[in-house]
Amino acid sequence: MPELPRFPNPDNDRDTTAERASTTGRPRWVAVVGIGVAAAVVVLVVVLHVTGVIGPGSH
């Protein structure tokens, strides 16, 4: 019996996106942690600015 090709013919009606999905790239948790850190920095800057620690008039 002939061996089946690893990836079927692209003209085939089967959905092969799961077989062809890339495993390279940035994991989702890295993006989530990065967004969280960026949000924390923005909140910290806003709080420091509102309390007068940084910004105009803080000498």
PyMOL Python script that loads the backbone (N, CA, C, O; Angstrom):
from pymol import cmd

cmd.read_pdbstr("""\
ATOM      1  N   MET A   1       0.845  -1.167   0.000  1.00  0.00           N
ATOM      2  CA  MET A   1       0.000   0.000   0.000  1.00  0.00           C
ATOM      3  C   MET A   1       0.896   1.237   0.000  1.00  0.00           C
ATOM      4  O   MET A   1       1.828   1.316   0.800  1.00  0.00           O
ATOM      5  N   PRO A   2       0.630   2.211  -0.886  1.00  0.00           N
ATOM      6  CA  PRO A   2       1.474   3.411  -0.932  1.00  0.00           C
ATOM      7  C   PRO A   2       1.252   4.281   0.310  1.00  0.00           C
ATOM      8  O   PRO A   2       0.160   4.339   0.875  1.00  0.00           O
ATOM      9  N   GLU A   3       2.325   4.946   0.703  1.00  0.00           N
ATOM     10  CA  GLU A   3       2.244   5.818   1.869  1.00  0.00           C
ATOM     11  C   GLU A   3       1.528   7.117   1.495  1.00  0.00           C
ATOM     12  O   GLU A   3       1.782   7.686   0.434  1.00  0.00           O
ATOM     13  N   LEU A   4       0.637   7.581   2.365  1.00  0.00           N
ATOM     14  CA  LEU A   4      -0.105   8.805   2.106  1.00  0.00           C
ATOM     15  C   LEU A   4       0.812  10.013   2.297  1.00  0.00           C
ATOM     16  O   LEU A   4       1.698   9.991   3.152  1.00  0.00           O
ATOM     17  N   PRO A   5       0.602  11.066   1.506  1.00  0.00           N
ATOM     18  CA  PRO A   5       1.429  12.264   1.682  1.00  0.00           C
ATOM     19  C   PRO A   5       1.167  12.908   3.042  1.00  0.00           C
ATOM     20  O   PRO A   5       0.070  12.809   3.593  1.00  0.00           O
ATOM     21  N   ARG A   6       2.185  13.561   3.565  1.00  0.00           N
ATOM     22  CA  ARG A   6       2.053  14.183   4.885  1.00  0.00           C
ATOM     23  C   ARG A   6       1.002  15.286   4.862  1.00  0.00           C
ATOM     24  O   ARG A   6       0.177  15.375   5.770  1.00  0.00           O
ATOM     25  N   PHE A   7       1.026  16.126   3.832  1.00  0.00           N
ATOM     26  CA  PHE A   7       0.038  17.180   3.688  1.00  0.00           C
ATOM     27  C   PHE A   7      -0.756  16.909   2.418  1.00  0.00           C
ATOM     28  O   PHE A   7      -0.184  16.810   1.332  1.00  0.00           O
ATOM     29  N   PRO A   8      -2.054  16.791   2.551  1.00  0.00           N
ATOM     30  CA  PRO A   8      -2.879  16.483   1.369  1.00  0.00           C
ATOM     31  C   PRO A   8      -2.819  17.594   0.324  1.00  0.00           C
ATOM     32  O   PRO A   8      -2.314  18.687   0.577  1.00  0.00           O
ATOM     33  N   ASN A   9      -3.332  17.290  -0.820  1.00  0.00           N
ATOM     34  CA  ASN A   9      -3.414  18.217  -1.925  1.00  0.00           C
ATOM     35  C   ASN A   9      -4.196  19.459  -1.487  1.00  0.00           C
ATOM     36  O   ASN A   9      -5.261  19.306  -0.889  1.00  0.00           O
ATOM     37  N   PRO A  10      -3.719  20.685  -1.756  1.00  0.00           N
ATOM     38  CA  PRO A  10      -4.444  21.884  -1.341  1.00  0.00           C
ATOM     39  C   PRO A  10      -5.830  21.994  -1.971  1.00  0.00           C
ATOM     40  O   PRO A  10      -6.696  22.694  -1.447  1.00  0.00           O
ATOM     41  N   ASP A  11      -6.043  21.307  -3.089  1.00  0.00           N
ATOM     42  CA  ASP A  11      -7.352  21.351  -3.730  1.00  0.00           C
ATOM     43  C   ASP A  11      -8.354  20.450  -3.034  1.00  0.00           C
ATOM     44  O   ASP A  11      -9.545  20.479  -3.346  1.00  0.00           O
ATOM     45  N   ASN A  12      -7.879  19.656  -2.099  1.00  0.00           N
ATOM     46  CA  ASN A  12      -8.745  18.751  -1.354  1.00  0.00           C
ATOM     47  C   ASN A  12      -9.683  19.575  -0.477  1.00  0.00           C
ATOM     48  O   ASN A  12      -9.305  20.650  -0.011  1.00  0.00           O
ATOM     49  N   ASP A  13     -10.900  19.086  -0.248  1.00  0.00           N
ATOM     50  CA  ASP A  13     -11.890  19.818   0.536  1.00  0.00           C
ATOM     51  C   ASP A  13     -11.659  19.695   2.046  1.00  0.00           C
ATOM     52  O   ASP A  13     -12.279  20.420   2.824  1.00  0.00           O
ATOM     53  N   ARG A  14     -10.790  18.801   2.460  1.00  0.00           N
ATOM     54  CA  ARG A  14     -10.558  18.625   3.893  1.00  0.00           C
ATOM     55  C   ARG A  14      -9.904  19.858   4.486  1.00  0.00           C
ATOM     56  O   ARG A  14      -9.146  20.554   3.810  1.00  0.00           O
ATOM     57  N   ASP A  15     -10.202  20.131   5.759  1.00  0.00           N
ATOM     58  CA  ASP A  15      -9.571  21.235   6.465  1.00  0.00           C
ATOM     59  C   ASP A  15      -8.261  20.735   7.045  1.00  0.00           C
ATOM     60  O   ASP A  15      -8.256  19.867   7.918  1.00  0.00           O
ATOM     61  N   THR A  16      -7.157  21.274   6.569  1.00  0.00           N
ATOM     62  CA  THR A  16      -5.841  20.811   7.031  1.00  0.00           C
ATOM     63  C   THR A  16      -5.115  21.895   7.796  1.00  0.00           C
ATOM     64  O   THR A  16      -3.901  21.807   7.977  1.00  0.00           O
ATOM     65  N   THR A  17      -5.829  22.926   8.253  1.00  0.00           N
ATOM     66  CA  THR A  17      -5.151  24.024   8.933  1.00  0.00           C
ATOM     67  C   THR A  17      -4.504  23.559  10.229  1.00  0.00           C
ATOM     68  O   THR A  17      -3.453  24.082  10.599  1.00  0.00           O
ATOM     69  N   ALA A  18      -5.083  22.612  10.921  1.00  0.00           N
ATOM     70  CA  ALA A  18      -4.491  22.132  12.170  1.00  0.00           C
ATOM     71  C   ALA A  18      -3.172  21.420  11.895  1.00  0.00           C
ATOM     72  O   ALA A  18      -2.240  21.504  12.695  1.00  0.00           O
ATOM     73  N   GLU A  19      -3.092  20.726  10.776  1.00  0.00           N
ATOM     74  CA  GLU A  19      -1.866  20.017  10.438  1.00  0.00           C
ATOM     75  C   GLU A  19      -0.763  20.985  10.032  1.00  0.00           C
ATOM     76  O   GLU A  19       0.419  20.697  10.216  1.00  0.00           O
ATOM     77  N   ARG A  20      -1.145  22.128   9.481  1.00  0.00           N
ATOM     78  CA  ARG A  20      -0.164  23.076   8.972  1.00  0.00           C
ATOM     79  C   ARG A  20       0.095  24.227   9.926  1.00  0.00           C
ATOM     80  O   ARG A  20       0.857  25.135   9.591  1.00  0.00           O
ATOM     81  N   ALA A  21      -0.503  24.219  11.083  1.00  0.00           N
ATOM     82  CA  ALA A  21      -0.329  25.325  12.026  1.00  0.00           C
ATOM     83  C   ALA A  21       1.132  25.425  12.447  1.00  0.00           C
ATOM     84  O   ALA A  21       1.797  24.420  12.701  1.00  0.00           O
ATOM     85  N   SER A  22       1.603  26.638  12.511  1.00  0.00           N
ATOM     86  CA  SER A  22       2.990  26.871  12.889  1.00  0.00           C
ATOM     87  C   SER A  22       3.137  26.774  14.402  1.00  0.00           C
ATOM     88  O   SER A  22       2.273  27.235  15.148  1.00  0.00           O
ATOM     89  N   THR A  23       4.230  26.175  14.847  1.00  0.00           N
ATOM     90  CA  THR A  23       4.488  26.078  16.276  1.00  0.00           C
ATOM     91  C   THR A  23       5.543  27.087  16.698  1.00  0.00           C
ATOM     92  O   THR A  23       5.960  27.105  17.856  1.00  0.00           O
ATOM     93  N   THR A  24       5.980  27.931  15.759  1.00  0.00           N
ATOM     94  CA  THR A  24       6.975  28.943  16.104  1.00  0.00           C
ATOM     95  C   THR A  24       6.270  30.237  16.451  1.00  0.00           C
ATOM     96  O   THR A  24       5.083  30.403  16.172  1.00  0.00           O
ATOM     97  N   GLY A  25       6.998  31.144  17.053  1.00  0.00           N
ATOM     98  CA  GLY A  25       6.419  32.431  17.394  1.00  0.00           C
ATOM     99  C   GLY A  25       6.294  32.616  18.890  1.00  0.00           C
ATOM    100  O   GLY A  25       6.700  31.757  19.672  1.00  0.00           O
ATOM    101  N   ARG A  26       5.732  33.740  19.279  1.00  0.00           N
ATOM    102  CA  ARG A  26       5.623  34.103  20.686  1.00  0.00           C
ATOM    103  C   ARG A  26       4.434  33.400  21.325  1.00  0.00           C
ATOM    104  O   ARG A  26       3.330  33.439  20.781  1.00  0.00           O
ATOM    105  N   PRO A  27       4.644  32.753  22.481  1.00  0.00           N
ATOM    106  CA  PRO A  27       3.517  32.136  23.181  1.00  0.00           C
ATOM    107  C   PRO A  27       2.532  33.200  23.668  1.00  0.00           C
ATOM    108  O   PRO A  27       2.904  34.354  23.878  1.00  0.00           O
ATOM    109  N   ARG A  28       1.291  32.803  23.841  1.00  0.00           N
ATOM    110  CA  ARG A  28       0.250  33.749  24.245  1.00  0.00           C
ATOM    111  C   ARG A  28       0.540  34.343  25.616  1.00  0.00           C
ATOM    112  O   ARG A  28       0.274  35.524  25.838  1.00  0.00           O
ATOM    113  N   TRP A  29       1.081  33.552  26.544  1.00  0.00           N
ATOM    114  CA  TRP A  29       1.301  34.062  27.894  1.00  0.00           C
ATOM    115  C   TRP A  29       2.323  35.185  27.904  1.00  0.00           C
ATOM    116  O   TRP A  29       2.267  36.057  28.772  1.00  0.00           O
ATOM    117  N   VAL A  30       3.263  35.184  26.953  1.00  0.00           N
ATOM    118  CA  VAL A  30       4.257  36.253  26.896  1.00  0.00           C
ATOM    119  C   VAL A  30       3.574  37.567  26.522  1.00  0.00           C
ATOM    120  O   VAL A  30       3.878  38.612  27.098  1.00  0.00           O
ATOM    121  N   ALA A  31       2.669  37.517  25.577  1.00  0.00           N
ATOM    122  CA  ALA A  31       1.939  38.718  25.181  1.00  0.00           C
ATOM    123  C   ALA A  31       1.063  39.222  26.321  1.00  0.00           C
ATOM    124  O   ALA A  31       0.985  40.429  26.553  1.00  0.00           O
ATOM    125  N   VAL A  32       0.405  38.315  27.034  1.00  0.00           N
ATOM    126  CA  VAL A  32      -0.470  38.706  28.140  1.00  0.00           C
ATOM    127  C   VAL A  32       0.345  39.358  29.253  1.00  0.00           C
ATOM    128  O   VAL A  32      -0.059  40.387  29.794  1.00  0.00           O
ATOM    129  N   VAL A  33       1.483  38.769  29.598  1.00  0.00           N
ATOM    130  CA  VAL A  33       2.336  39.344  30.644  1.00  0.00           C
ATOM    131  C   VAL A  33       2.864  40.706  30.195  1.00  0.00           C
ATOM    132  O   VAL A  33       2.913  41.639  30.996  1.00  0.00           O
ATOM    133  N   GLY A  34       3.252  40.831  28.952  1.00  0.00           N
ATOM    134  CA  GLY A  34       3.744  42.110  28.444  1.00  0.00           C
ATOM    135  C   GLY A  34       2.694  43.202  28.509  1.00  0.00           C
ATOM    136  O   GLY A  34       2.994  44.332  28.892  1.00  0.00           O
ATOM    137  N   ILE A  35       1.471  42.875  28.139  1.00  0.00           N
ATOM    138  CA  ILE A  35       0.376  43.850  28.208  1.00  0.00           C
ATOM    139  C   ILE A  35       0.101  44.224  29.664  1.00  0.00           C
ATOM    140  O   ILE A  35      -0.156  45.389  29.968  1.00  0.00           O
ATOM    141  N   GLY A  36       0.155  43.244  30.558  1.00  0.00           N
ATOM    142  CA  GLY A  36      -0.063  43.519  31.979  1.00  0.00           C
ATOM    143  C   GLY A  36       1.000  44.432  32.557  1.00  0.00           C
ATOM    144  O   GLY A  36       0.687  45.346  33.320  1.00  0.00           O
ATOM    145  N   VAL A  37       2.250  44.195  32.201  1.00  0.00           N
ATOM    146  CA  VAL A  37       3.347  45.034  32.688  1.00  0.00           C
ATOM    147  C   VAL A  37       3.204  46.451  32.139  1.00  0.00           C
ATOM    148  O   VAL A  37       3.400  47.422  32.870  1.00  0.00           O
ATOM    149  N   ALA A  38       2.868  46.573  30.870  1.00  0.00           N
ATOM    150  CA  ALA A  38       2.694  47.896  30.277  1.00  0.00           C
ATOM    151  C   ALA A  38       1.542  48.646  30.948  1.00  0.00           C
ATOM    152  O   ALA A  38       1.656  49.844  31.207  1.00  0.00           O
ATOM    153  N   ALA A  39       0.450  47.963  31.228  1.00  0.00           N
ATOM    154  CA  ALA A  39      -0.685  48.593  31.906  1.00  0.00           C
ATOM    155  C   ALA A  39      -0.296  49.034  33.314  1.00  0.00           C
ATOM    156  O   ALA A  39      -0.694  50.113  33.753  1.00  0.00           O
ATOM    157  N   ALA A  40       0.473  48.218  34.024  1.00  0.00           N
ATOM    158  CA  ALA A  40       0.905  48.570  35.375  1.00  0.00           C
ATOM    159  C   ALA A  40       1.799  49.812  35.354  1.00  0.00           C
ATOM    160  O   ALA A  40       1.685  50.669  36.230  1.00  0.00           O
ATOM    161  N   VAL A  41       2.677  49.915  34.370  1.00  0.00           N
ATOM    162  CA  VAL A  41       3.549  51.090  34.257  1.00  0.00           C
ATOM    163  C   VAL A  41       2.719  52.344  33.987  1.00  0.00           C
ATOM    164  O   VAL A  41       2.971  53.394  34.577  1.00  0.00           O
ATOM    165  N   VAL A  42       1.738  52.239  33.104  1.00  0.00           N
ATOM    166  CA  VAL A  42       0.879  53.393  32.803  1.00  0.00           C
ATOM    167  C   VAL A  42       0.121  53.824  34.049  1.00  0.00           C
ATOM    168  O   VAL A  42       0.047  55.018  34.342  1.00  0.00           O
ATOM    169  N   VAL A  43      -0.441  52.878  34.785  1.00  0.00           N
ATOM    170  CA  VAL A  43      -1.176  53.208  36.011  1.00  0.00           C
ATOM    171  C   VAL A  43      -0.239  53.856  37.027  1.00  0.00           C
ATOM    172  O   VAL A  43      -0.616  54.834  37.673  1.00  0.00           O
ATOM    173  N   LEU A  44       0.959  53.336  37.178  1.00  0.00           N
ATOM    174  CA  LEU A  44       1.925  53.904  38.116  1.00  0.00           C
ATOM    175  C   LEU A  44       2.270  55.340  37.745  1.00  0.00           C
ATOM    176  O   LEU A  44       2.318  56.200  38.623  1.00  0.00           O
ATOM    177  N   VAL A  45       2.510  55.619  36.478  1.00  0.00           N
ATOM    178  CA  VAL A  45       2.834  56.970  36.035  1.00  0.00           C
ATOM    179  C   VAL A  45       1.660  57.905  36.286  1.00  0.00           C
ATOM    180  O   VAL A  45       1.860  59.034  36.734  1.00  0.00           O
ATOM    181  N   VAL A  46       0.449  57.462  36.009  1.00  0.00           N
ATOM    182  CA  VAL A  46      -0.731  58.299  36.236  1.00  0.00           C
ATOM    183  C   VAL A  46      -0.887  58.601  37.725  1.00  0.00           C
ATOM    184  O   VAL A  46      -1.149  59.744  38.098  1.00  0.00           O
ATOM    185  N   VAL A  47      -0.730  57.602  38.567  1.00  0.00           N
ATOM    186  CA  VAL A  47      -0.867  57.808  40.011  1.00  0.00           C
ATOM    187  C   VAL A  47       0.213  58.774  40.503  1.00  0.00           C
ATOM    188  O   VAL A  47      -0.082  59.677  41.286  1.00  0.00           O
ATOM    189  N   LEU A  48       1.439  58.601  40.062  1.00  0.00           N
ATOM    190  CA  LEU A  48       2.517  59.499  40.484  1.00  0.00           C
ATOM    191  C   LEU A  48       2.279  60.926  39.989  1.00  0.00           C
ATOM    192  O   LEU A  48       2.602  61.886  40.688  1.00  0.00           O
ATOM    193  N   HIS A  49       1.726  61.066  38.809  1.00  0.00           N
ATOM    194  CA  HIS A  49       1.443  62.387  38.265  1.00  0.00           C
ATOM    195  C   HIS A  49       0.308  63.056  39.044  1.00  0.00           C
ATOM    196  O   HIS A  49       0.391  64.244  39.357  1.00  0.00           O
ATOM    197  N   VAL A  50      -0.745  62.307  39.358  1.00  0.00           N
ATOM    198  CA  VAL A  50      -1.887  62.861  40.085  1.00  0.00           C
ATOM    199  C   VAL A  50      -1.493  63.250  41.510  1.00  0.00           C
ATOM    200  O   VAL A  50      -1.968  64.266  42.018  1.00  0.00           O
ATOM    201  N   THR A  51      -0.653  62.479  42.153  1.00  0.00           N
ATOM    202  CA  THR A  51      -0.238  62.784  43.517  1.00  0.00           C
ATOM    203  C   THR A  51       0.823  63.876  43.564  1.00  0.00           C
ATOM    204  O   THR A  51       1.154  64.348  44.652  1.00  0.00           O
ATOM    205  N   GLY A  52       1.361  64.289  42.433  1.00  0.00           N
ATOM    206  CA  GLY A  52       2.324  65.370  42.391  1.00  0.00           C
ATOM    207  C   GLY A  52       3.764  64.943  42.565  1.00  0.00           C
ATOM    208  O   GLY A  52       4.645  65.797  42.667  1.00  0.00           O
ATOM    209  N   VAL A  53       4.028  63.675  42.603  1.00  0.00           N
ATOM    210  CA  VAL A  53       5.404  63.209  42.753  1.00  0.00           C
ATOM    211  C   VAL A  53       6.205  63.490  41.485  1.00  0.00           C
ATOM    212  O   VAL A  53       7.385  63.833  41.555  1.00  0.00           O
ATOM    213  N   ILE A  54       5.570  63.344  40.335  1.00  0.00           N
ATOM    214  CA  ILE A  54       6.220  63.679  39.070  1.00  0.00           C
ATOM    215  C   ILE A  54       5.324  64.674  38.321  1.00  0.00           C
ATOM    216  O   ILE A  54       4.127  64.768  38.592  1.00  0.00           O
ATOM    217  N   GLY A  55       5.905  65.398  37.399  1.00  0.00           N
ATOM    218  CA  GLY A  55       5.118  66.323  36.598  1.00  0.00           C
ATOM    219  C   GLY A  55       5.465  67.760  36.913  1.00  0.00           C
ATOM    220  O   GLY A  55       6.430  68.030  37.629  1.00  0.00           O
ATOM    221  N   PRO A  56       4.680  68.687  36.380  1.00  0.00           N
ATOM    222  CA  PRO A  56       4.963  70.110  36.586  1.00  0.00           C
ATOM    223  C   PRO A  56       4.855  70.486  38.076  1.00  0.00           C
ATOM    224  O   PRO A  56       3.927  70.063  38.765  1.00  0.00           O
ATOM    225  N   GLY A  57       5.787  71.262  38.544  1.00  0.00           N
ATOM    226  CA  GLY A  57       5.742  71.741  39.910  1.00  0.00           C
ATOM    227  C   GLY A  57       6.384  70.819  40.922  1.00  0.00           C
ATOM    228  O   GLY A  57       6.396  71.139  42.111  1.00  0.00           O
ATOM    229  N   SER A  58       6.921  69.681  40.494  1.00  0.00           N
ATOM    230  CA  SER A  58       7.558  68.783  41.448  1.00  0.00           C
ATOM    231  C   SER A  58       9.071  69.010  41.408  1.00  0.00           C
ATOM    232  O   SER A  58       9.772  68.459  40.559  1.00  0.00           O
ATOM    233  N   HIS A  59       9.552  69.821  42.328  1.00  0.00           N
ATOM    234  CA  HIS A  59      10.982  70.123  42.349  1.00  0.00           C
ATOM    235  C   HIS A  59      11.633  69.396  43.481  1.00  0.00           C
ATOM    236  O   HIS A  59      12.843  69.515  43.677  1.00  0.00           O
TER     237      HIS A  59
END
""", "prot")
cmd.dss("prot")
cmd.show_as("cartoon", "prot")
cmd.util.cbc("prot")
cmd.orient("prot")
